[in-house]
C-alpha cells in the first residue's frame, strides 16, 4: 500500500512536466497552437490536489512549479547548448552544468509563481482570472528584470491562430497570453466542478476571438505595394568570417541579387559583408563598383567603424544604385556575451582573456527611398516589442536582418519567425526578414505569412510587400496588459497578507480567552 502511495506521488510530479511540454509544442510546430489552450490542465489538477491536502507541504507546490518551468525552458531553449558548448571554449561538462543551472534558476521563477498562485487562492477551486493575472504578471516581470531572455511567453504559442493573433494589435503578446490562460482556467473549472455553466465564458471567448479577429483580417487594405527581393545565405558562422571567403561571399550575394530584376529594394542578411565597409577601402570600392549593375537599392549588413572611432558597430546600410551610402543604422540593443561582454574589465582580470566588444548605436533610424520609408531592427532586436514599436509610426514596413547560424537547427529559428509575426500584427506593419541559416520571407501587417523559406531551402526570392501606416492601440499603449497584471498581483498579495495577518491575530485572541 505504501509503495502504491509513493508511486502515485511521483506520478503526480509528471503532471507539471506534461503541462510544460504541451505549452511549448507550438514553439516548434506553430500549427499545434490548440495544445496551449489545454496545456495547464494537468498542472492545475496537481494544485487542486494539494489544496485538498492530498499533496502535503508547501514545498511540493514550489517543486511542481519549478518542474513546470524547467520543462518550459528545456523545450523552448535547448538550442542554447550549441553556442555554449561549441563557441565558448568551455569544457563539455562545464558547459552542460552552466546550461542546467540556468534552466533550474529560470524554472524556479515558475515555482515562485505557483506559490503566489496558491497563496492568494488557497481554498479549493480555480480562479481563471487570477490564473491569467498572476501568470502574465510574472511573465512580464521576468521580461523586464531579465531582458536577455525574451522567449517562452505563452502568447507566442498562438502565431498560427490568426484570429487570436490580431489581438496583438490591441495589447501585444501579453494580451494574447492572457486570453489563452483564461481559456485554460475556465475549461479546468468546468471539468473540476462538473458544471457546464463555466463553459459559457469559454464559448464567449471563442466567439469574441473569432469574430473580432476575422473582422481585423478582412478589413485590412494595404496603402500600396513594394516589389522587394531577399537574398539569404547558409554559411557556417565561423567559416563565414574567414578572410579567404570575403570575395566569394560578396560575389555570391551580388550574383543572386542580379536575378531580382523587378525588385526596388533587395535585402541581405545581418553582417552579410564580412569586411568593414567603412575602413576597408579595397573591398568597399570593389563592392560599390558592382552595385551600379543591379539598378536597385541594396540593404546590407557589415560590422563597421564610425568615422575615426575604431570601435565596431553592427550596422545596416542602404546603398543606392549609384553606389552611395544613403542610410545607416547601428544596432542599439546588443546581445550580452555574444556582441559585448558585460563587466569586460573584471572578466579580463579574472580570466586573462581580452574581449573585443561591439558598441551599441544611440538612435533609431528610419530608412527612406523616395516616398517609401521603413524601420530596421537587427537580429535579436525583433524580440523586444517596445524597441520595435519605437518610432514605427514613421515607417511603412519593418526590415529584420539576422544571423541565426550560431544555434544550428534548434527551434530558435522557428521562434524568431513566430516573434516577427507578432511584431507585424502589433504594429500593423509588414516585416521583411532576411537571414543567414534562418527563416526569411514576408509577413503581412496582419501576421499572415506571404512568403516563408529557410535559407537552406530557398535562398533568393522576390515578392510584393504591402505598405501601411495604420496606428494601433499597441503602438499607443504598449504592454499595458503586463503593467496592469503586475499592479493587480501586488494588490491581491497585499490583501491576502492582510487577511492572513488578521486571521492569525483573531486566532491568537481566541486562544487567550
C-alpha positions in Angstrom: 0.0 0.0 0.0 2.8 2.4 1.0 4.6 1.6 -2.3 1.5 2.4 -4.3 1.1 5.8 -2.5 4.8 6.5 -3.2 4.4 5.7 -6.9 1.3 7.8 -7.1 3.2 10.7 -5.5 5.9 10.5 -8.1 3.4 10.2 -10.9 1.8 13.4 -9.8 5.1 15.2 -10.5 4.7 14.1 -14.1 1.7 16.5 -14.4 3.7 19.7 -14.5 6.2 18.2 -17.0 3.2 17.2 -19.2 1.9 20.8 -19.0 5.3 22.2 -19.9 5.6 20.0 -23.0 2.1 20.8 -24.2 2.6 24.5 -23.7 5.8 24.5 -25.7 4.8 22.3 -28.7 3.7 25.3 -30.8 7.2 26.9 -30.4 8.5 24.1 -32.7 5.2 23.4 -34.6 3.0 26.5 -34.7 0.1 24.7 -36.2 -0.3 22.8 -32.8 -1.4 26.0 -31.1 -4.5 24.3 -29.8 -2.4 22.3 -27.3 -1.6 25.5 -25.4 -5.4 26.1 -24.8 -5.4 23.0 -22.6 -1.7 22.8 -21.5 -2.1 23.9 -17.9 -4.9 21.5 -17.1 -2.6 18.8 -15.7 -0.7 21.3 -13.6 -4.0 22.9 -12.2 -5.1 19.4 -11.3 -1.9 18.9 -9.3 -2.6 22.2 -7.4 -6.2 21.3 -6.7 -5.0 18.0 -5.2 -2.6 20.0 -3.0 -5.4 22.3 -1.8 -7.4 19.3 -0.8 -4.4 18.1 1.2 -3.8 15.1 -1.0 -0.3 16.5 -1.5 1.3 17.8 1.6 3.8 20.6 2.2 4.2 24.0 0.5 7.5 22.7 -0.9 5.6 20.4 -3.2 3.9 23.4 -4.9 7.3 25.1 -5.4 8.8 21.9 -6.7 5.9 21.3 -9.1 6.1 24.9 -10.4 9.8 24.6 -10.8 9.4 21.4 -12.8 6.9 23.1 -15.0 9.4 26.0 -15.5 12.4 23.7 -16.2 10.3 21.8 -18.8 9.3 25.1 -20.5 13.0 26.2 -20.5 14.3 22.9 -21.9 11.6 22.6 -24.5 11.9 26.2 -25.7 15.6 26.9 -25.3 17.7 23.7 -25.7 19.4 25.4 -28.6 21.4 27.5 -26.0 23.6 24.4 -25.7 25.2 24.8 -29.2 26.9 28.3 -28.8 27.8 27.5 -25.2 29.5 24.1 -26.0 31.0 24.9 -29.4 32.0 28.5 -29.3 32.6 29.4 -25.7 35.7 27.3 -25.3 34.3 25.8 -22.1 34.8 22.0 -21.4 31.7 19.9 -22.3 30.7 19.1 -18.7 31.1 22.7 -17.5 29.0 24.0 -20.4 26.3 21.4 -19.7 26.4 22.3 -15.9 26.0 26.0 -16.6 23.2 25.4 -19.0 21.3 23.2 -16.5 21.9 25.8 -13.8 20.3 28.4 -16.0 17.4 26.1 -16.7 16.9 25.5 -12.9 17.1 29.1 -12.0 14.6 30.2 -14.6 12.4 27.2 -13.7 12.4 28.5 -10.1 10.6 31.6 -11.4 7.6 29.4 -12.2 8.0 27.8 -8.7 7.6 31.2 -7.2 4.6 31.8 -9.4 3.0 28.6 -8.2 3.5 29.7 -4.6 1.9 33.1 -5.3 -1.0 31.5 -7.1 -2.0 29.2 -4.2 -1.2 31.8 -1.5 -3.9 34.2 -2.9 -6.4 31.4 -3.8 -5.9 28.8 -1.1 -9.4 27.4 -1.0 -10.3 24.6 -3.4 -11.4 25.7 -6.8 -9.6 27.5 -9.6 -10.0 31.2 -10.3 -9.4 31.6 -14.1 -9.0 35.4 -13.8 -6.4 35.1 -11.0 -4.6 32.4 -13.1 -4.3 34.8 -16.0 -3.3 37.8 -13.9 -0.7 36.1 -11.9 0.9 34.2 -14.8 1.1 37.3 -17.1 2.4 39.4 -14.2 5.3 37.0 -13.6 6.0 36.7 -17.3 6.1 40.5 -17.6 8.3 40.9 -14.6 10.7 38.2 -16.0 10.8 40.1 -19.3 11.6 43.4 -17.6 14.0 42.1 -15.0 15.8 39.6 -17.2 15.5 41.1 -20.7 18.4 38.9 -22.0 15.9 36.0 -22.3 12.7 37.2 -24.1 11.4 33.8 -25.0 8.8 31.2 -23.9 5.9 33.6 -23.3 2.6 31.7 -23.6 1.2 34.2 -26.0 3.8 33.2 -28.6 2.2 29.8 -28.9 -0.7 31.3 -30.9 1.1 32.7 -34.0 -0.8 30.3 -36.3 -4.2 31.1 -34.8 -4.7 34.2 -37.0 -7.9 35.3 -35.3 -6.3 35.5 -31.9 -3.0 36.9 -33.4 -5.0 40.1 -34.3 -5.4 40.8 -30.6 -1.7 41.6 -30.5 -2.5 45.0 -32.2 -4.7 45.7 -29.1 -2.3 44.6 -26.3 0.7 42.7 -27.6 1.8 39.2 -26.8 0.8 39.5 -23.1 -2.9 40.2 -24.0 -2.8 37.1 -26.3 -1.4 35.1 -23.5 -4.0 36.4 -21.1 -6.8 35.1 -23.3 -5.1 31.7 -23.6 -4.8 31.5 -19.8 -8.4 32.5 -19.3 -9.5 29.6 -21.6 -7.3 27.2 -19.6 -8.8 28.3 -16.3 -12.4 28.2 -17.3 -12.0 24.9 -19.1 -10.4 23.3 -16.0 -13.1 24.9 -13.8 -15.8 23.3 -16.0 -14.2 19.8 -15.7 -13.4 20.2 -12.0 -16.9 21.4 -10.9 -18.7 19.3 -13.5 -20.9 22.4 -14.0 -21.5 23.3 -17.7 -22.2 26.9 -16.8 -18.5 27.5 -16.8 -18.4 26.7 -20.5 -20.3 29.9 -21.2 -17.1 32.1 -20.7 -15.2 29.6 -22.8 -17.7 29.9 -25.7 -17.9 33.7 -25.3 -14.1 33.9 -25.5 -14.0 31.8 -28.7 -16.8 33.9 -30.3 -15.1 37.1 -29.4 -11.8 35.9 -30.8 -13.2 34.6 -34.0 -15.5 37.5 -34.8 -13.0 40.3 -33.9 -10.0 38.5 -35.4 -11.7 37.8 -38.7 -13.0 41.4 -38.9 -9.5 42.7 -38.4 -8.1 40.4 -41.1 -10.8 41.1 -43.7 -10.9 44.9 -43.1 -7.2 45.4 -43.7 -6.3 47.1 -47.0 -2.7 47.9 -48.0 -2.0 51.6 -48.9 0.4 50.4 -51.6 2.8 47.6 -52.6 6.5 47.5 -53.0 8.5 45.0 -55.1 11.3 43.6 -52.9 13.9 40.9 -53.1 15.6 38.8 -50.4 19.0 37.1 -50.7 19.8 34.7 -47.8 22.9 32.7 -47.0 23.6 29.4 -45.4 27.1 30.0 -44.2 28.9 28.4 -41.2 29.2 31.0 -38.5 32.9 30.5 -38.2 34.0 29.9 -41.8 31.9 32.9 -42.9 34.4 35.2 -41.3 37.5 33.7 -42.9 39.4 36.3 -45.0 39.7 33.8 -47.8 35.9 33.8 -48.2 35.3 37.6 -48.4 35.3 37.7 -52.2 33.3 34.5 -52.8 30.6 35.6 -50.3 30.3 39.0 -51.8 30.3 37.7 -55.4 27.5 35.2 -54.5 25.3 37.8 -52.9 25.8 40.2 -55.9 25.2 37.4 -58.4 21.9 36.4 -56.7 20.8 40.0 -56.5 21.2 40.4 -60.3 18.4 37.8 -60.7 15.9 40.0 -58.9 15.4 42.4 -61.8 11.9 43.6 -60.6 12.9 44.5 -57.1 13.1 48.1 -56.0 14.8 47.0 -52.8 17.0 43.9 -52.2 17.8 43.0 -48.6 20.8 40.8 -47.4 21.3 39.2 -44.0 22.9 40.7 -40.9 26.7 41.2 -41.4 26.4 39.8 -44.9 29.6 41.7 -46.0 32.3 40.2 -43.9 34.6 43.2 -44.1 34.4 46.7 -42.6 32.6 48.7 -45.2 33.9 52.0 -43.9 37.5 51.1 -43.1 38.4 48.5 -45.8 38.8 50.7 -48.9 39.9 47.9 -51.2 36.8 45.7 -50.7 34.5 48.7 -50.4 35.5 50.0 -53.8 35.2 46.6 -55.4 31.7 46.1 -53.9 30.4 49.6 -54.8 31.7 49.3 -58.4 29.4 46.3 -58.9 26.3 47.8 -57.2 25.6 50.0 -60.2 24.9 47.0 -62.4 22.0 46.0 -60.2 19.9 49.1 -60.8 18.2 48.7 -57.4 18.8 49.7 -53.8 20.6 47.2 -51.5 20.3 46.9 -47.8 23.3 45.1 -46.5 24.9 44.3 -43.1 28.5 44.9 -42.0 30.5 45.2 -38.8 31.9 48.7 -39.3 33.6 51.6 -37.6 32.2 55.1 -37.3 34.4 57.9 -38.7 37.6 58.0 -36.6 36.2 55.8 -33.8 37.8 52.4 -34.3 35.2 50.6 -32.2 32.9 48.5 -34.3 29.2 48.6 -34.7 26.8 46.0 -36.0 25.4 48.1 -38.9 22.8 48.0 -41.6 23.5 50.2 -44.7 21.2 51.3 -47.5 23.2 51.5 -50.7 21.8 53.4 -53.8 22.2 52.2 -57.4 24.8 54.9 -57.7 26.9 53.3 -55.1 26.2 55.8 -52.3 25.5 55.1 -48.7 22.1 56.7 -48.1 21.3 55.5 -44.6 23.0 53.7 -41.8 21.6 52.1 -38.6 23.8 50.8 -35.8 22.2 48.0 -33.7 21.0 49.6 -30.4 20.4 46.5 -28.3 23.4 44.2 -28.3 23.4 40.5 -27.1 25.4 40.0 -23.9 28.3 37.6 -24.1 27.8 37.5 -27.9 28.2 41.0 -29.1 29.6 42.5 -25.9 31.0 41.2 -22.7 29.3 42.6 -19.5 31.9 43.8 -16.9 34.6 43.1 -19.5 37.4 44.7 -17.5 36.6 42.5 -14.5 36.3 39.4 -16.7 39.6 40.1 -18.4 41.4 40.4 -15.0 39.9 37.2 -13.8 40.4 35.1 -16.9 43.3 36.8 -18.7 41.3 36.8 -21.9 40.8 40.1 -23.7 37.3 40.6 -25.2 36.6 42.9 -28.1 33.0 44.2 -27.6 30.9 46.0 -30.2 29.4 49.3 -29.3 25.6 49.9 -29.3 24.1 52.6 -31.6 22.5 55.5 -29.9 19.4 56.2 -32.1 16.8 54.5 -34.3 16.9 55.4 -38.0 14.1 55.4 -40.5 15.4 54.4 -43.9 13.9 56.4 -46.8 13.9 56.0 -50.6 11.6 58.3 -52.5 8.2 58.2 -50.8 8.9 54.8 -49.1 10.1 54.6 -45.5 10.9 51.7 -43.2 12.4 50.8 -39.9 15.3 48.3 -39.5 15.9 46.1 -36.5 18.9 43.8 -36.5 18.6 40.1 -35.4 17.6 39.8 -31.7 16.1 43.3 -31.6 12.9 41.8 -33.1 12.5 40.1 -29.7 11.8 43.4 -28.0 8.3 44.7 -28.8 8.9 48.1 -27.1 12.0 48.6 -29.2 10.3 47.7 -32.4 7.3 50.0 -31.9 9.5 53.0 -31.0 9.3 55.4 -34.0 7.5 52.9 -36.2 4.7 55.4 -36.9 7.1 57.0 -39.4 7.6 53.7 -41.2 5.5 51.8 -43.7 7.2 48.4 -43.0 9.9 46.8 -41.0 13.1 45.1 -42.1 14.7 42.4 -39.9 18.2 41.2 -40.8 19.6 38.3 -38.8 22.3 35.7 -38.4 21.0 32.7 -36.6 23.7 30.2 -37.6 25.2 30.0 -34.1 22.2 28.0 -32.8 22.2 25.3 -35.5 18.8 23.6 -36.1 17.1 24.0 -32.8 13.7 25.7 -32.6 15.2 29.1 -32.1 14.8 29.8 -35.8 11.1 29.0 -35.7 10.7 31.1 -32.6 12.4 34.1 -34.3 9.9 33.8 -37.1 7.0 33.5 -34.7 8.1 36.6 -32.8 8.4 38.5 -36.1 4.7 37.6 -36.9 3.7 39.1 -33.5 5.7 42.3 -34.2 3.9 42.6 -37.6 0.5 42.2 -36.0 1.2 44.5 -33.1 2.2 47.4 -35.3 0.2 46.6 -38.4 3.4 46.7 -40.5 4.7 44.2 -42.9 8.0 42.6 -41.9 10.7 41.6 -44.4 13.1 39.1 -42.9 16.4 38.1 -44.4 18.9 35.8 -42.5 21.9 33.5 -42.5 20.7 30.0 -41.6 17.3 31.4 -40.8 13.8 31.7 -42.0 13.3 34.6 -44.3 10.2 36.0 -46.0 7.4 38.5 -46.0 4.9 38.8 -43.2 1.8 40.9 -43.8 0.5 43.6 -41.3 -2.0 41.1 -40.0 0.7 38.5 -39.3 -0.1 36.3 -42.3 2.8 34.6 -43.9 3.0 35.9 -47.5 6.4 34.2 -48.1 8.4 31.9 -45.8 11.5 30.0 -46.7 14.5 28.7 -44.8 17.9 29.8 -46.2 18.9 26.1 -46.7 15.9 25.5 -49.0 15.4 28.7 -51.0 18.0 31.5 -50.6 16.8 34.0 -53.2 13.2 35.2 -53.9 11.2 38.2 -54.8 7.8 39.3 -53.6 5.3 42.1 -53.2 5.3 43.7 -49.8 2.2 45.6 -48.5 2.8 49.1 -47.2 0.8 50.6 -44.3 0.9 53.5 -41.8 -2.1 52.5 -39.7 -1.7 53.3 -36.0 -2.6 50.6 -33.5 -3.7 50.6 -29.9 -0.5 48.7 -29.1 1.6 51.5 -30.6 -0.1 54.0 -28.3 -0.2 52.0 -25.0 2.4 49.2 -25.4 2.3 46.3 -22.9 -0.4 47.7 -20.6 -1.7 44.2 -20.1 1.6 43.3 -18.3 1.7 46.5 -16.3 -1.9 46.2 -15.1 -1.4 42.5 -14.2 1.6 43.4 -12.1 -0.4 46.1 -10.2 -3.2 43.7 -9.6 -0.8 41.0 -8.5 0.7 43.3 -5.8 -2.8 44.4 -4.7 -4.1 40.8 -4.4 -0.9 39.9 -2.4 -1.3 42.8 0.0 -5.0 41.9 0.6 -4.1 38.2 1.2 -1.3 39.2 3.5 -3.7 41.5 5.5 -6.3 38.8 5.8 -3.8 36.2 6.8 -2.4 38.5 9.5 -6.0 39.3 10.7 -6.9 35.7 10.8 -3.8 34.8 12.8 -4.5 37.7 15.2 -8.1 36.6 15.7 -6.9 33.1 16.4 -4.4 34.4 19.0 -7.1 36.4 20.7 -9.4 33.3 20.9 -6.5 31.3 22.4 -6.0 33.9 25.1 -9.7 33.7 26.0 
